[in-house]
Every structure is written in structure tokens, then in C-alpha cells.
Amino acid sequence: MRHSRMIAASLVLAVLLSATPVLAASPDKYQVTGEVVEVTDSMIVVMKGKERFEMARDASTKVNGDLKVGAKITAHYKITAVSVDVKPAAASSSKKSTSK
């Protein structure tokens, strides 16, 4: 009996450890609650106070209720980089002066 518990605990630990890299690799999710000011088949624009949030939307976006201008919504979204341009490091301007 003790041996079977040890095997079961080992299996549970193995499953949890194997799932950790998948969870760590996913980007954080964000949410915003505000009023819809624009909505199209490809975009939702939400105003929260004076901040404007533009979010892409496609056929896989789940919508619960009647999404229309003026509706108060809570949108859950992710931020995904489309491209990244790395700039060369700035040349160091702190040259040591040698005085004799």
C-alpha cells in the first residue's frame, strides 16, 4: 500500500513539473472595464476614463452578450509582440582621461 502511494505521488509530481514550462511561457493576461466607443469585425475600442484601449478581434474572440457602442464591458486581452527592432548599443562616451 505504501509503495502504491509513493508511485501515485511521483506521478502527480511529474505531471505538475512537466506543465510548469508551458504555464511559464504564456504571456500575462490583462483586462479592462469601460465603455465601448467603436466596434468592428476586427477591432474593439474601449474608453476607461480618458484612456483609449484598442484591441484586435477575430472569429475566435468569445463575446457574451450584445457587443455594441455604448455597452459597458470587461475585456480580457493579451499583449503580443508583432516585431522587435533591436538598436545597437550606444557608444560609451566616458573615456578615461590620463593626466601626467
A tleap script that builds the chain and sets N, CA, C and O, in Angstrom:
source leaprc.protein.ff14SB
mol = sequence {
  NMET ARG HIE SER ARG MET ILE ALA ALA SER
  LEU VAL LEU ALA VAL LEU LEU SER ALA THR
  PRO VAL LEU ALA ALA SER PRO ASP LYS TYR
  GLN VAL THR GLY GLU VAL VAL GLU VAL THR
  ASP SER MET ILE VAL VAL MET LYS GLY LYS
  GLU ARG PHE GLU MET ALA ARG ASP ALA SER
  THR LYS VAL ASN GLY ASP LEU LYS VAL GLY
  ALA LYS ILE THR ALA HIE TYR LYS ILE THR
  ALA VAL SER VAL ASP VAL LYS PRO ALA ALA
  ALA SER SER SER LYS LYS SER THR SER CLYS
}
set mol.1.N position { 0.828 -1.202 0.000 }
set mol.1.CA position { 0.000 0.000 0.000 }
set mol.1.C position { 0.870 1.263 0.000 }
set mol.1.O position { 0.597 2.224 -0.718 }
set mol.2.N position { 1.911 1.235 0.812 }
set mol.2.CA position { 2.800 2.392 0.906 }
set mol.2.C position { 3.522 2.621 -0.419 }
set mol.2.O position { 3.737 3.759 -0.835 }
set mol.3.N position { 3.890 1.531 -1.066 }
set mol.3.CA position { 4.588 1.618 -2.357 }
set mol.3.C position { 3.684 2.245 -3.425 }
set mol.3.O position { 4.162 3.042 -4.232 }
set mol.4.N position { 2.408 1.907 -3.446 }
set mol.4.CA position { 1.490 2.468 -4.445 }
set mol.4.C position { 1.250 3.961 -4.204 }
set mol.4.O position { 1.072 4.717 -5.159 }
set mol.5.N position { 1.243 4.389 -2.954 }
set mol.5.CA position { 1.106 5.825 -2.657 }
set mol.5.C position { 2.327 6.589 -3.147 }
set mol.5.O position { 2.217 7.700 -3.666 }
set mol.6.N position { 3.484 5.978 -2.976 }
set mol.6.CA position { 4.723 6.616 -3.423 }
set mol.6.C position { 4.721 6.770 -4.941 }
set mol.6.O position { 5.145 7.804 -5.456 }
set mol.7.N position { 4.256 5.766 -5.655 }
set mol.7.CA position { 4.185 5.825 -7.118 }
set mol.7.C position { 3.179 6.890 -7.550 }
set mol.7.O position { 3.454 7.666 -8.464 }
set mol.8.N position { 2.016 6.932 -6.900 }
set mol.8.CA position { 0.990 7.920 -7.242 }
set mol.8.C position { 1.500 9.334 -6.999 }
set mol.8.O position { 1.273 10.223 -7.819 }
set mol.9.N position { 2.186 9.551 -5.879 }
set mol.9.CA position { 2.726 10.874 -5.576 }
set mol.9.C position { 3.791 11.261 -6.600 }
set mol.9.O position { 3.865 12.423 -7.001 }
set mol.10.N position { 4.605 10.318 -7.021 }
set mol.10.CA position { 5.630 10.585 -8.031 }
set mol.10.C position { 5.010 10.964 -9.362 }
set mol.10.O position { 5.493 11.867 -10.045 }
set mol.11.N position { 3.935 10.273 -9.730 }
set mol.11.CA position { 3.251 10.591 -10.990 }
set mol.11.C position { 2.636 11.983 -10.954 }
set mol.11.O position { 2.736 12.731 -11.926 }
set mol.12.N position { 2.006 12.331 -9.850 }
set mol.12.CA position { 1.408 13.673 -9.717 }
set mol.12.C position { 2.491 14.738 -9.807 }
set mol.12.O position { 2.311 15.752 -10.480 }
set mol.13.N position { 3.611 14.515 -9.135 }
set mol.13.CA position { 4.712 15.466 -9.179 }
set mol.13.C position { 5.268 15.598 -10.588 }
set mol.13.O position { 5.584 16.705 -11.024 }
set mol.14.N position { 5.392 14.501 -11.300 }
set mol.14.CA position { 5.906 14.530 -12.674 }
set mol.14.C position { 4.977 15.326 -13.584 }
set mol.14.O position { 5.444 16.099 -14.421 }
set mol.15.N position { 3.684 15.147 -13.431 }
set mol.15.CA position { 2.716 15.884 -14.252 }
set mol.15.C position { 2.791 17.377 -13.948 }
set mol.15.O position { 2.790 18.192 -14.871 }
set mol.16.N position { 2.854 17.745 -12.681 }
set mol.16.CA position { 2.928 19.154 -12.309 }
set mol.16.C position { 4.209 19.805 -12.823 }
set mol.16.O position { 4.177 20.929 -13.321 }
set mol.17.N position { 5.322 19.110 -12.704 }
set mol.17.CA position { 6.584 19.673 -13.172 }
set mol.17.C position { 6.640 19.783 -14.689 }
set mol.17.O position { 7.254 20.711 -15.216 }
set mol.18.N position { 6.016 18.859 -15.392 }
set mol.18.CA position { 6.034 18.936 -16.858 }
set mol.18.C position { 5.130 20.050 -17.371 }
set mol.18.O position { 5.364 20.561 -18.467 }
set mol.19.N position { 4.114 20.441 -16.623 }
set mol.19.CA position { 3.203 21.506 -17.048 }
set mol.19.C position { 3.761 22.886 -16.741 }
set mol.19.O position { 3.330 23.862 -17.356 }
set mol.20.N position { 4.696 23.003 -15.822 }
set mol.20.CA position { 5.231 24.294 -15.409 }
set mol.20.C position { 5.844 25.093 -16.560 }
set mol.20.O position { 5.548 26.284 -16.663 }
set mol.21.N position { 6.685 24.516 -17.437 }
set mol.21.CA position { 7.243 25.321 -18.534 }
set mol.21.C position { 6.168 25.876 -19.470 }
set mol.21.O position { 6.323 26.980 -19.991 }
set mol.22.N position { 5.104 25.145 -19.690 }
set mol.22.CA position { 4.031 25.629 -20.558 }
set mol.22.C position { 3.353 26.834 -19.917 }
set mol.22.O position { 3.071 27.821 -20.597 }
set mol.23.N position { 3.095 26.763 -18.631 }
set mol.23.CA position { 2.453 27.881 -17.942 }
set mol.23.C position { 3.376 29.086 -17.874 }
set mol.23.O position { 2.914 30.219 -18.012 }
set mol.24.N position { 4.648 28.874 -17.668 }
set mol.24.CA position { 5.585 29.984 -17.552 }
set mol.24.C position { 5.814 30.668 -18.891 }
set mol.24.O position { 6.166 31.847 -18.921 }
set mol.25.N position { 5.623 29.962 -19.993 }
set mol.25.CA position { 5.901 30.526 -21.305 }
set mol.25.C position { 4.773 31.410 -21.828 }
set mol.25.O position { 4.991 32.191 -22.753 }
set mol.26.N position { 3.589 31.307 -21.266 }
set mol.26.CA position { 2.478 32.093 -21.784 }
set mol.26.C position { 2.526 33.519 -21.231 }
set mol.26.O position { 2.841 33.721 -20.058 }
set mol.27.N position { 2.212 34.510 -22.076 }
set mol.27.CA position { 2.246 35.896 -21.609 }
set mol.27.C position { 1.109 36.178 -20.621 }
set mol.27.O position { 0.098 35.478 -20.586 }
set mol.28.N position { 1.311 37.211 -19.835 }
set mol.28.CA position { 0.273 37.586 -18.879 }
set mol.28.C position { -0.984 38.017 -19.607 }
set mol.28.O position { -0.936 38.485 -20.745 }
set mol.29.N position { -2.096 37.852 -18.937 }
set mol.29.CA position { -3.378 38.305 -19.472 }
set mol.29.C position { -3.779 39.569 -18.719 }
set mol.29.O position { -3.486 39.718 -17.533 }
set mol.30.N position { -4.437 40.456 -19.407 }
set mol.30.CA position { -4.861 41.724 -18.838 }
set mol.30.C position { -6.368 41.879 -19.016 }
set mol.30.O position { -6.993 41.130 -19.768 }
set mol.31.N position { -6.945 42.852 -18.321 }
set mol.31.CA position { -8.362 43.141 -18.515 }
set mol.31.C position { -8.598 44.627 -18.368 }
set mol.31.O position { -7.857 45.332 -17.683 }
set mol.32.N position { -9.655 45.089 -19.032 }
set mol.32.CA position { -10.062 46.481 -18.925 }
set mol.32.C position { -11.588 46.511 -18.901 }
set mol.32.O position { -12.254 45.777 -19.631 }
set mol.33.N position { -12.122 47.376 -18.043 }
set mol.33.CA position { -13.566 47.580 -17.969 }
set mol.33.C position { -13.849 49.021 -18.354 }
set mol.33.O position { -13.250 49.951 -17.816 }
set mol.34.N position { -14.760 49.190 -19.284 }
set mol.34.CA position { -15.098 50.531 -19.731 }
set mol.34.C position { -16.222 50.501 -20.738 }
set mol.34.O position { -16.906 49.491 -20.903 }
set mol.35.N position { -16.403 51.635 -21.414 }
set mol.35.CA position { -17.488 51.778 -22.389 }
set mol.35.C position { -16.959 51.573 -23.807 }
set mol.35.O position { -15.913 52.106 -24.176 }
set mol.36.N position { -17.701 50.792 -24.595 }
set mol.36.CA position { -17.340 50.559 -25.988 }
set mol.36.C position { -17.641 51.835 -26.771 }
set mol.36.O position { -18.764 52.338 -26.744 }
set mol.37.N position { -16.618 52.358 -27.474 }
set mol.37.CA position { -16.814 53.560 -28.286 }
set mol.37.C position { -16.753 53.239 -29.770 }
set mol.37.O position { -17.178 54.041 -30.603 }
set mol.38.N position { -16.227 52.071 -30.099 }
set mol.38.CA position { -16.178 51.644 -31.504 }
set mol.38.C position { -16.067 50.129 -31.526 }
set mol.38.O position { -15.365 49.534 -30.709 }
set mol.39.N position { -16.765 49.513 -32.468 }
set mol.39.CA position { -16.678 48.063 -32.608 }
set mol.39.C position { -16.838 47.691 -34.080 }
set mol.39.O position { -17.758 48.152 -34.755 }
set mol.40.N position { -15.923 46.848 -34.563 }
set mol.40.CA position { -15.993 46.330 -35.928 }
set mol.40.C position { -15.745 44.827 -35.860 }
set mol.40.O position { -15.566 44.269 -34.777 }
set mol.41.N position { -15.734 44.176 -37.018 }
set mol.41.CA position { -15.440 42.747 -37.048 }
set mol.41.C position { -13.995 42.451 -36.652 }
set mol.41.O position { -13.676 41.325 -36.269 }
set mol.42.N position { -13.116 43.457 -36.740 }
set mol.42.CA position { -11.703 43.220 -36.466 }
set mol.42.C position { -11.146 44.003 -35.267 }
set mol.42.O position { -9.967 43.863 -34.939 }
set mol.43.N position { -11.983 44.830 -34.607 }
set mol.43.CA position { -11.469 45.676 -33.537 }
set mol.43.C position { -12.561 46.059 -32.544 }
set mol.43.O position { -13.733 46.200 -32.894 }
set mol.44.N position { -12.134 46.222 -31.288 }
set mol.44.CA position { -12.996 46.762 -30.229 }
set mol.44.C position { -12.227 47.909 -29.590 }
set mol.44.O position { -11.052 47.756 -29.255 }
set mol.45.N position { -12.878 49.059 -29.418 }
set mol.45.CA position { -12.255 50.205 -28.762 }
set mol.45.C position { -13.044 50.501 -27.495 }
set mol.45.O position { -14.259 50.696 -27.534 }
set mol.46.N position { -12.327 50.532 -26.360 }
set mol.46.CA position { -12.939 50.749 -25.046 }
set mol.46.C position { -12.312 51.992 -24.424 }
set mol.46.O position { -11.094 52.169 -24.456 }
set mol.47.N position { -13.160 52.852 -23.859 }
set mol.47.CA position { -12.675 54.013 -23.112 }
set mol.47.C position { -12.829 53.722 -21.626 }
set mol.47.O position { -13.912 53.388 -21.147 }
set mol.48.N position { -11.712 53.857 -20.908 }
set mol.48.CA position { -11.738 53.740 -19.447 }
set mol.48.C position { -11.245 55.070 -18.923 }
set mol.48.O position { -10.042 55.335 -18.909 }
set mol.49.N position { -12.178 55.910 -18.492 }
set mol.49.CA position { -11.816 57.274 -18.114 }
set mol.49.C position { -11.358 58.011 -19.365 }
set mol.49.O position { -12.113 58.131 -20.329 }
set mol.50.N position { -10.116 58.507 -19.351 }
set mol.50.CA position { -9.573 59.201 -20.517 }
set mol.50.C position { -8.657 58.307 -21.340 }
set mol.50.O position { -8.094 58.748 -22.342 }
set mol.51.N position { -8.502 57.041 -20.918 }
set mol.51.CA position { -7.633 56.113 -21.639 }
set mol.51.C position { -8.410 55.351 -22.708 }
set mol.51.O position { -9.532 54.902 -22.475 }
set mol.52.N position { -7.804 55.214 -23.869 }
set mol.52.CA position { -8.412 54.512 -25.003 }
set mol.52.C position { -7.677 53.189 -25.200 }
set mol.52.O position { -6.455 53.172 -25.344 }
set mol.53.N position { -8.411 52.093 -25.207 }
set mol.53.CA position { -7.855 50.762 -25.416 }
set mol.53.C position { -8.373 50.212 -26.738 }
set mol.53.O position { -9.578 50.021 -26.901 }
set mol.54.N position { -7.480 49.957 -27.677 }
set mol.54.CA position { -7.845 49.348 -28.958 }
set mol.54.C position { -7.372 47.904 -28.948 }
set mol.54.O position { -6.196 47.626 -28.710 }
set mol.55.N position { -8.296 46.989 -29.210 }
set mol.55.CA position { -7.974 45.568 -29.197 }
set mol.55.C position { -8.388 44.919 -30.502 }
set mol.55.O position { -9.474 45.171 -31.023 }
set mol.56.N position { -7.506 44.081 -31.023 }
set mol.56.CA position { -7.848 43.313 -32.222 }
set mol.56.C position { -8.883 42.259 -31.845 }
set mol.56.O position { -8.956 41.808 -30.702 }
set mol.57.N position { -9.670 41.885 -32.829 }
set mol.57.CA position { -10.740 40.912 -32.619 }
set mol.57.C position { -10.827 40.051 -33.862 }
set mol.57.O position { -10.666 40.551 -34.975 }
set mol.58.N position { -11.084 38.746 -33.685 }
set mol.58.CA position { -11.284 37.871 -34.836 }
set mol.58.C position { -12.404 36.886 -34.530 }
set mol.58.O position { -13.096 37.018 -33.520 }
set mol.59.N position { -12.580 35.907 -35.397 }
set mol.59.CA position { -13.681 34.954 -35.240 }
set mol.59.C position { -13.569 34.132 -33.965 }
set mol.59.O position { -14.575 33.614 -33.479 }
set mol.60.N position { -12.353 33.999 -33.406 }
set mol.60.CA position { -12.192 33.195 -32.194 }
set mol.60.C position { -12.457 33.979 -30.911 }
set mol.60.O position { -12.437 33.401 -29.825 }
set mol.61.N position { -12.706 35.293 -31.016 }
set mol.61.CA position { -12.991 36.109 -29.832 }
set mol.61.C position { -14.362 35.737 -29.279 }
set mol.61.O position { -15.367 35.805 -29.987 }
set mol.62.N position { -14.395 35.340 -28.002 }
set mol.62.CA position { -15.668 34.977 -27.363 }
set mol.62.C position { -16.383 36.247 -26.914 }
set mol.62.O position { -15.800 37.092 -26.234 }
set mol.63.N position { -17.635 36.373 -27.295 }
set mol.63.CA position { -18.442 37.525 -26.890 }
set mol.63.C position { -19.701 37.001 -26.220 }
set mol.63.O position { -20.479 36.258 -26.818 }
set mol.64.N position { -19.888 37.406 -24.959 }
set mol.64.CA position { -21.090 37.026 -24.215 }
set mol.64.C position { -21.974 38.257 -24.094 }
set mol.64.O position { -21.641 39.188 -23.361 }
set mol.65.N position { -23.090 38.273 -24.800 }
set mol.65.CA position { -23.994 39.414 -24.764 }
set mol.65.C position { -23.963 40.203 -26.062 }
set mol.65.O position { -23.367 39.783 -27.054 }
set mol.66.N position { -24.624 41.362 -26.032 }
set mol.66.CA position { -24.762 42.215 -27.218 }
set mol.66.C position { -23.650 43.260 -27.213 }
set mol.66.O position { -23.733 44.263 -26.504 }
set mol.67.N position { -22.618 43.019 -28.004 }
set mol.67.CA position { -21.478 43.936 -28.080 }
set mol.67.C position { -21.806 45.053 -29.057 }
set mol.67.O position { -21.925 44.825 -30.261 }
set mol.68.N position { -21.954 46.283 -28.519 }
set mol.68.CA position { -22.277 47.428 -29.364 }
set mol.68.C position { -21.762 48.695 -28.707 }
set mol.68.O position { -21.436 48.701 -27.520 }
set mol.69.N position { -21.690 49.761 -29.477 }
set mol.69.CA position { -21.249 51.057 -28.970 }
set mol.69.C position { -22.137 51.466 -27.803 }
set mol.69.O position { -23.362 51.369 -27.881 }
set mol.70.N position { -21.516 51.923 -26.723 }
set mol.70.CA position { -22.250 52.349 -25.537 }
set mol.70.C position { -22.345 51.280 -24.463 }
set mol.70.O position { -22.660 51.586 -23.312 }
set mol.71.N position { -22.078 50.030 -24.823 }
set mol.71.CA position { -22.158 48.948 -23.849 }
set mol.71.C position { -20.984 49.037 -22.878 }
set mol.71.O position { -19.874 49.390 -23.275 }
set mol.72.N position { -21.228 48.717 -21.609 }
set mol.72.CA position { -20.156 48.639 -20.628 }
set mol.72.C position { -19.682 47.192 -20.631 }
set mol.72.O position { -20.477 46.268 -20.457 }
set mol.73.N position { -18.371 47.002 -20.831 }
set mol.73.CA position { -17.835 45.650 -20.944 }
set mol.73.C position { -16.588 45.485 -20.085 }
set mol.73.O position { -15.973 46.463 -19.659 }
set mol.74.N position { -16.235 44.247 -19.844 }
set mol.74.CA position { -14.925 43.880 -19.320 }
set mol.74.C position { -14.293 43.009 -20.385 }
set mol.74.O position { -14.805 41.938 -20.710 }
set mol.75.N position { -13.176 43.473 -20.929 }
set mol.75.CA position { -12.470 42.738 -21.982 }
set mol.75.C position { -11.193 42.147 -21.404 }
set mol.75.O position { -10.458 42.827 -20.688 }
set mol.76.N position { -10.932 40.902 -21.710 }
set mol.76.CA position { -9.702 40.218 -21.318 }
set mol.76.C position { -8.833 40.123 -22.566 }
set mol.76.O position { -9.301 39.694 -23.620 }
set mol.77.N position { -7.568 40.523 -22.447 }
set mol.77.CA position { -6.710 40.562 -23.625 }
set mol.77.C position { -5.273 40.221 -23.271 }
set mol.77.O position { -4.897 40.203 -22.099 }
set mol.78.N position { -4.470 39.950 -24.302 }
set mol.78.CA position { -3.039 39.690 -24.162 }
set mol.78.C position { -2.283 40.722 -24.987 }
set mol.78.O position { -2.817 41.283 -25.944 }
set mol.79.N position { -1.049 40.960 -24.609 }
set mol.79.CA position { -0.178 41.817 -25.398 }
set mol.79.C position { 0.839 40.903 -26.069 }
set mol.79.O position { 1.562 40.169 -25.394 }
set mol.80.N position { 0.894 40.947 -27.390 }
set mol.80.CA position { 1.799 40.091 -28.159 }
set mol.80.C position { 2.650 40.953 -29.083 }
set mol.80.O position { 2.126 41.785 -29.823 }
set mol.81.N position { 3.944 40.755 -29.038 }
set mol.81.CA position { 4.844 41.491 -29.929 }
set mol.81.C position { 4.676 40.974 -31.348 }
set mol.81.O position { 4.638 39.766 -31.578 }
set mol.82.N position { 4.577 41.898 -32.301 }
set mol.82.CA position { 4.477 41.548 -33.714 }
set mol.82.C position { 5.861 41.584 -34.350 }
set mol.82.O position { 6.196 40.726 -35.167 }
set mol.83.N position { 6.663 42.578 -33.975 }
set mol.83.CA position { 8.047 42.651 -34.447 }
set mol.83.C position { 8.873 43.388 -33.400 }
set mol.83.O position { 8.344 44.160 -32.601 }
set mol.84.N position { 10.162 43.139 -33.418 }
set mol.84.CA position { 11.076 43.781 -32.478 }
set mol.84.C position { 12.310 44.209 -33.244 }
set mol.84.O position { 12.946 43.382 -33.897 }
set mol.85.N position { 12.665 45.486 -33.178 }
set mol.85.CA position { 13.882 46.001 -33.795 }
set mol.85.C position { 14.865 46.337 -32.681 }
set mol.85.O position { 14.612 47.229 -31.871 }
set mol.86.N position { 15.978 45.629 -32.642 }
set mol.86.CA position { 16.992 45.870 -31.628 }
set mol.86.C position { 17.979 46.902 -32.151 }
set mol.86.O position { 18.540 46.741 -33.235 }
set mol.87.N position { 18.185 47.947 -31.390 }
set mol.87.CA position { 19.097 49.020 -31.770 }
set mol.87.C position { 20.488 48.693 -31.240 }
set mol.87.O position { 20.623 48.078 -30.182 }
set mol.88.N position { 21.527 49.105 -31.974 }
set mol.88.CA position { 22.882 48.864 -31.475 }
set mol.88.C position { 23.118 49.661 -30.194 }
set mol.88.O position { 22.549 50.734 -29.996 }
set mol.89.N position { 23.960 49.117 -29.341 }
set mol.89.CA position { 24.260 49.796 -28.084 }
set mol.89.C position { 24.957 51.119 -28.372 }
set mol.89.O position { 25.766 51.215 -29.294 }
set mol.90.N position { 24.643 52.125 -27.588 }
set mol.90.CA position { 25.257 53.447 -27.757 }
set mol.90.C position { 26.733 53.356 -27.410 }
set mol.90.O position { 27.121 52.647 -26.481 }
set mol.91.N position { 27.546 54.074 -28.157 }
set mol.91.CA position { 28.984 54.095 -27.887 }
set mol.91.C position { 29.224 54.767 -26.551 }
set mol.91.O position { 28.586 55.767 -26.220 }
set mol.92.N position { 30.135 54.220 -25.801 }
set mol.92.CA position { 30.433 54.770 -24.474 }
set mol.92.C position { 31.167 56.094 -24.622 }
set mol.92.O position { 32.210 56.164 -25.273 }
set mol.93.N position { 30.625 57.134 -24.023 }
set mol.93.CA position { 31.238 58.465 -24.135 }
set mol.93.C position { 32.100 58.777 -22.926 }
set mol.93.O position { 32.656 59.870 -22.823 }
set mol.94.N position { 32.211 57.843 -22.029 }
set mol.94.CA position { 33.002 58.104 -20.819 }
set mol.94.C position { 34.408 57.543 -21.003 }
set mol.94.O position { 34.745 56.477 -20.487 }
set mol.95.N position { 35.220 58.291 -21.754 }
set mol.95.CA position { 36.608 57.886 -21.969 }
set mol.95.C position { 37.431 58.401 -20.797 }
set mol.95.O position { 37.248 59.525 -20.329 }
set mol.96.N position { 38.313 57.578 -20.352 }
set mol.96.CA position { 39.147 57.972 -19.228 }
set mol.96.C position { 40.232 58.924 -19.709 }
set mol.96.O position { 40.913 58.655 -20.699 }
set mol.97.N position { 40.385 60.018 -19.012 }
set mol.97.CA position { 41.452 60.955 -19.369 }
set mol.97.C position { 42.664 60.639 -18.517 }
set mol.97.O position { 42.557 60.416 -17.311 }
set mol.98.N position { 43.791 60.624 -19.150 }
set mol.98.CA position { 45.017 60.342 -18.417 }
set mol.98.C position { 45.799 61.625 -18.294 }
set mol.98.O position { 46.119 62.253 -19.303 }
set mol.99.N position { 46.110 62.020 -17.098 }
set mol.99.CA position { 46.916 63.217 -16.871 }
set mol.99.C position { 48.228 62.807 -16.244 }
set mol.99.O position { 48.289 61.954 -15.358 }
set mol.100.N position { 49.279 63.446 -16.734 }
set mol.100.CA position { 50.630 63.108 -16.244 }
set mol.100.C position { 51.165 64.186 -15.365 }
set mol.100.O position { 52.283 64.076 -14.863 }
savepdb mol mol.pdb
quit
